[in-house]
Amino acid sequence: MLTLTEVEALARAAHEGQTDKAGRPYSEHLQAVADGVRDRGGDADQIAAAWLHDAVEDDALSETWLRGAALSDRTKAVVLAVTKRAGETPEAYAGRVLATPGALLVKEADLAHNADPARLAVLDAPTRSRLTEKYAHMRALLGLTGGTGTAG
């Protein structure tokens, strides 16, 4: 099995050269989500999934790679649960996250970092407004109340 240090290195390498909407290195987002999962009491499977949470969605790593990787079945399931699919409704996505043990905590940490006012502040007003509404809607679908509260 890959260690968390190996998963982190792999995720950083897979997203090398990518930036977020604010132009920051994408690895900063991965680190923030992994730290958020750890701070919320997540276990090693969830922390590994946090490092890899956007890898398949962003085509940084393939689903075939993930399925064959030396990771726990739970980590793989969480990564696949939080991976958005083309044409999928937010309701279907939220349902899959809620149905997968361990996935809600990873998605909560992801949303918390995505909705961080400091990150959003550097975006133009229309983008900031659109994303704020999108993240609030997803939090509501997931049953996450308040700004960045915790949930299982």
C-alpha beads as a LAMMPS data file, in Angstrom:
LAMMPS data file: protein, C-alpha beads

152 atoms
151 bonds

1 atom types
1 bond types

-500.0 500.0 xlo xhi
-500.0 500.0 ylo yhi
-500.0 500.0 zlo zhi

Masses

1 110.0

Atoms # bond

1 1 1 0.000 0.000 0.000
2 1 1 1.121 3.525 -0.760
3 1 1 1.976 5.645 2.277
4 1 1 0.397 9.063 2.745
5 1 1 3.761 10.625 1.878
6 1 1 3.813 8.664 -1.387
7 1 1 0.191 9.586 -2.156
8 1 1 0.986 13.257 -1.549
9 1 1 4.029 13.130 -3.843
10 1 1 2.035 11.329 -6.509
11 1 1 -0.828 13.855 -6.333
12 1 1 1.562 16.812 -6.451
13 1 1 3.309 15.329 -9.503
14 1 1 0.008 14.520 -11.242
15 1 1 -1.198 18.120 -10.863
16 1 1 2.212 19.698 -11.604
17 1 1 1.811 22.899 -13.608
18 1 1 -1.926 23.211 -12.898
19 1 1 -3.326 26.298 -11.213
20 1 1 -6.631 27.041 -9.525
21 1 1 -9.103 29.738 -10.605
22 1 1 -7.061 32.324 -8.707
23 1 1 -3.854 31.326 -10.493
24 1 1 -2.310 29.624 -7.464
25 1 1 -0.494 26.265 -7.771
26 1 1 -3.133 23.532 -7.597
27 1 1 -1.092 21.626 -5.029
28 1 1 -2.014 24.337 -2.491
29 1 1 -5.669 23.302 -2.815
30 1 1 -4.793 19.622 -2.419
31 1 1 -2.765 20.412 0.711
32 1 1 -5.609 22.496 2.159
33 1 1 -8.168 19.744 1.563
34 1 1 -5.883 17.073 3.062
35 1 1 -5.235 19.329 6.086
36 1 1 -8.978 20.012 6.369
37 1 1 -9.744 16.304 6.409
38 1 1 -7.053 15.710 9.040
39 1 1 -8.316 18.645 11.158
40 1 1 -11.872 17.257 10.982
41 1 1 -10.715 13.894 12.359
42 1 1 -10.377 12.051 9.068
43 1 1 -8.410 8.834 8.908
44 1 1 -5.566 7.817 6.584
45 1 1 -7.944 6.537 3.884
46 1 1 -9.772 9.865 3.826
47 1 1 -6.552 11.898 3.847
48 1 1 -5.240 9.869 0.902
49 1 1 -8.556 10.457 -0.898
50 1 1 -8.250 14.180 -0.164
51 1 1 -4.882 14.293 -1.917
52 1 1 -6.402 12.489 -4.912
53 1 1 -9.898 14.017 -4.827
54 1 1 -9.563 15.898 -8.134
55 1 1 -7.052 13.628 -9.893
56 1 1 -9.519 11.628 -11.999
57 1 1 -11.912 14.545 -12.566
58 1 1 -9.056 16.738 -13.827
59 1 1 -7.560 13.915 -15.933
60 1 1 -4.373 14.132 -13.882
61 1 1 -4.673 10.378 -13.272
62 1 1 -6.944 7.903 -15.004
63 1 1 -9.725 5.927 -13.379
64 1 1 -7.918 2.803 -14.620
65 1 1 -4.803 3.903 -12.731
66 1 1 -6.858 4.551 -9.603
67 1 1 -8.574 1.158 -9.715
68 1 1 -5.190 -0.599 -9.948
69 1 1 -3.322 1.608 -7.478
70 1 1 -1.942 0.289 -4.195
71 1 1 -4.636 2.087 -2.199
72 1 1 -7.369 0.801 0.083
73 1 1 -10.722 0.020 -1.494
74 1 1 -12.205 2.709 0.759
75 1 1 -9.807 5.385 -0.535
76 1 1 -10.632 4.429 -4.118
77 1 1 -14.368 4.509 -3.393
78 1 1 -14.129 7.968 -1.820
79 1 1 -12.113 9.364 -4.750
80 1 1 -14.646 7.980 -7.226
81 1 1 -17.545 9.275 -5.124
82 1 1 -16.252 12.854 -5.150
83 1 1 -15.323 12.744 -8.850
84 1 1 -17.921 14.686 -10.839
85 1 1 -19.188 13.014 -13.992
86 1 1 -20.074 14.723 -17.264
87 1 1 -23.733 15.720 -17.382
88 1 1 -24.361 14.719 -13.775
89 1 1 -26.822 16.774 -11.743
90 1 1 -25.719 18.246 -8.416
91 1 1 -28.405 16.116 -6.754
92 1 1 -27.039 12.871 -8.213
93 1 1 -23.499 13.877 -7.266
94 1 1 -24.528 14.715 -3.691
95 1 1 -26.414 11.423 -3.436
96 1 1 -23.304 9.449 -4.390
97 1 1 -21.160 11.381 -1.898
98 1 1 -23.698 10.761 0.872
99 1 1 -23.950 7.059 -0.013
100 1 1 -20.186 6.459 0.166
101 1 1 -18.725 5.989 3.651
102 1 1 -16.017 8.582 4.307
103 1 1 -16.740 10.745 1.253
104 1 1 -18.751 13.478 2.978
105 1 1 -15.808 14.549 5.134
106 1 1 -13.544 14.858 2.075
107 1 1 -16.153 16.845 0.159
108 1 1 -16.769 19.067 3.178
109 1 1 -13.066 19.937 3.393
110 1 1 -12.998 20.558 -0.373
111 1 1 -16.000 22.893 -0.194
112 1 1 -14.574 24.709 2.823
113 1 1 -11.384 25.523 0.951
114 1 1 -13.178 26.349 -2.297
115 1 1 -15.475 28.771 -0.445
116 1 1 -12.686 30.388 1.586
117 1 1 -13.384 34.145 1.367
118 1 1 -9.667 34.863 0.906
119 1 1 -9.574 32.594 -2.166
120 1 1 -12.821 33.978 -3.573
121 1 1 -11.777 37.603 -3.003
122 1 1 -9.219 37.512 -5.834
123 1 1 -11.837 36.457 -8.409
124 1 1 -13.976 38.834 -10.449
125 1 1 -17.385 39.613 -8.948
126 1 1 -19.511 37.485 -11.333
127 1 1 -17.272 34.423 -10.844
128 1 1 -17.166 34.961 -7.084
129 1 1 -20.974 35.215 -6.943
130 1 1 -21.523 32.160 -9.162
131 1 1 -19.118 30.003 -7.147
132 1 1 -20.465 31.179 -3.791
133 1 1 -23.976 30.140 -4.864
134 1 1 -22.724 26.836 -6.298
135 1 1 -20.860 25.908 -3.104
136 1 1 -23.788 26.929 -0.855
137 1 1 -26.166 24.813 -2.955
138 1 1 -23.893 21.778 -2.680
139 1 1 -23.499 22.265 1.083
140 1 1 -27.300 22.313 1.372
141 1 1 -27.667 19.143 -0.742
142 1 1 -25.121 17.426 1.499
143 1 1 -26.835 18.563 4.688
144 1 1 -23.870 20.670 5.767
145 1 1 -25.192 23.637 7.713
146 1 1 -23.357 26.859 8.438
147 1 1 -20.180 28.070 6.755
148 1 1 -17.552 25.419 7.429
149 1 1 -19.025 23.267 10.189
150 1 1 -18.133 19.624 10.455
151 1 1 -20.038 16.546 9.469
152 1 1 -19.256 12.812 9.413

Bonds

1 1 1 2
2 1 2 3
3 1 3 4
4 1 4 5
5 1 5 6
6 1 6 7
7 1 7 8
8 1 8 9
9 1 9 10
10 1 10 11
11 1 11 12
12 1 12 13
13 1 13 14
14 1 14 15
15 1 15 16
16 1 16 17
17 1 17 18
18 1 18 19
19 1 19 20
20 1 20 21
21 1 21 22
22 1 22 23
23 1 23 24
24 1 24 25
25 1 25 26
26 1 26 27
27 1 27 28
28 1 28 29
29 1 29 30
30 1 30 31
31 1 31 32
32 1 32 33
33 1 33 34
34 1 34 35
35 1 35 36
36 1 36 37
37 1 37 38
38 1 38 39
39 1 39 40
40 1 40 41
41 1 41 42
42 1 42 43
43 1 43 44
44 1 44 45
45 1 45 46
46 1 46 47
47 1 47 48
48 1 48 49
49 1 49 50
50 1 50 51
51 1 51 52
52 1 52 53
53 1 53 54
54 1 54 55
55 1 55 56
56 1 56 57
57 1 57 58
58 1 58 59
59 1 59 60
60 1 60 61
61 1 61 62
62 1 62 63
63 1 63 64
64 1 64 65
65 1 65 66
66 1 66 67
67 1 67 68
68 1 68 69
69 1 69 70
70 1 70 71
71 1 71 72
72 1 72 73
73 1 73 74
74 1 74 75
75 1 75 76
76 1 76 77
77 1 77 78
78 1 78 79
79 1 79 80
80 1 80 81
81 1 81 82
82 1 82 83
83 1 83 84
84 1 84 85
85 1 85 86
86 1 86 87
87 1 87 88
88 1 88 89
89 1 89 90
90 1 90 91
91 1 91 92
92 1 92 93
93 1 93 94
94 1 94 95
95 1 95 96
96 1 96 97
97 1 97 98
98 1 98 99
99 1 99 100
100 1 100 101
101 1 101 102
102 1 102 103
103 1 103 104
104 1 104 105
105 1 105 106
106 1 106 107
107 1 107 108
108 1 108 109
109 1 109 110
110 1 110 111
111 1 111 112
112 1 112 113
113 1 113 114
114 1 114 115
115 1 115 116
116 1 116 117
117 1 117 118
118 1 118 119
119 1 119 120
120 1 120 121
121 1 121 122
122 1 122 123
123 1 123 124
124 1 124 125
125 1 125 126
126 1 126 127
127 1 127 128
128 1 128 129
129 1 129 130
130 1 130 131
131 1 131 132
132 1 132 133
133 1 133 134
134 1 134 135
135 1 135 136
136 1 136 137
137 1 137 138
138 1 138 139
139 1 139 140
140 1 140 141
141 1 141 142
142 1 142 143
143 1 143 144
144 1 144 145
145 1 145 146
146 1 146 147
147 1 147 148
148 1 148 149
149 1 149 150
150 1 150 151
151 1 151 152
